[in-house]
Amino acid sequence: ATHENGKIFTKEGTLAGSALTMIGAVKNCVKYTTISFKEAIRMATIYPAKALHIDHCLGKIQPEYIANILILNQDLSIDSVIHKGNVEKLI
């Protein structure tokens, strides 16, 4: 498969899907719909965790939950990542 302009193509050239990231999806929700930022964040966090039945440990900032958190800039670009409680600053 190949990746070109946010799209995935099979080796035969058939469109196979999208390469949309989760933060890209949040940005699209906020920019192109009437969905609030808060709801877009829920759509990217707790709703998928519930669908995967892992909402008992992921999807919220709460005691006893795994600390996987993105720190976003004002423009919704990623500033840093907290992965399992460890801060990783992006360059």
C-alpha positions in Angstrom: 0.0 0.0 0.0 1.1 3.6 -0.6 0.2 6.8 1.2 -0.4 10.0 -0.8 -2.1 13.2 0.3 -3.8 11.6 3.3 -5.1 8.6 1.3 -4.0 5.0 1.2 -3.9 3.2 -2.1 -3.4 -0.5 -2.9 -0.5 -1.5 -5.1 -3.1 -1.7 -7.9 -3.9 2.0 -7.3 -7.3 1.4 -5.8 -8.3 3.7 -2.9 -8.0 1.6 0.3 -8.7 4.2 3.0 -7.7 7.3 4.8 -4.6 8.1 6.8 -6.5 10.5 9.1 -5.0 10.7 12.5 -7.0 11.1 15.7 -5.8 14.7 16.2 -6.7 15.4 12.6 -10.2 14.1 13.2 -10.6 16.3 16.3 -9.4 19.3 14.2 -11.9 18.5 11.4 -14.8 18.1 13.9 -14.1 21.5 15.4 -13.3 23.3 12.1 -16.0 21.8 9.8 -18.9 20.9 12.1 -20.8 22.4 15.0 -19.3 19.8 17.4 -17.7 21.5 20.4 -14.0 21.0 21.2 -15.1 19.3 24.4 -17.3 16.8 22.5 -14.6 16.2 19.9 -12.2 15.3 22.7 -14.7 12.9 24.2 -15.2 11.4 20.7 -11.4 10.8 20.6 -11.0 9.5 24.2 -13.8 8.0 26.3 -16.1 6.9 23.4 -13.4 4.7 21.8 -12.3 3.4 25.2 -16.0 2.4 25.9 -16.3 0.7 22.5 -13.2 -1.3 23.3 -14.4 -2.1 26.8 -11.2 -0.5 28.3 -12.9 2.6 29.8 -12.1 1.3 33.3 -8.4 2.2 32.7 -8.2 4.5 29.6 -10.1 7.5 28.2 -10.2 9.7 31.3 -7.9 11.8 33.5 -8.8 10.2 36.7 -7.0 8.3 39.6 -6.1 4.7 38.8 -6.3 5.4 35.0 -3.3 5.1 32.7 -1.9 8.6 32.1 -1.8 8.8 28.3 -2.3 12.5 27.6 -1.6 14.9 24.7 -0.7 18.5 25.6 -2.0 20.6 22.7 -1.0 24.1 21.6 -3.7 26.7 20.9 -3.8 25.6 17.2 -4.4 22.0 18.3 -0.9 20.9 17.3 0.8 18.5 19.7 3.2 20.1 22.2 4.1 17.1 24.3 2.9 13.6 25.2 2.4 12.0 28.6 2.7 8.2 28.0 2.0 6.0 31.0 2.9 9.0 33.2 6.2 9.9 31.5 6.4 13.3 29.8 7.9 13.3 26.3 8.4 16.8 24.8 8.1 16.9 21.0 10.8 18.8 19.1 
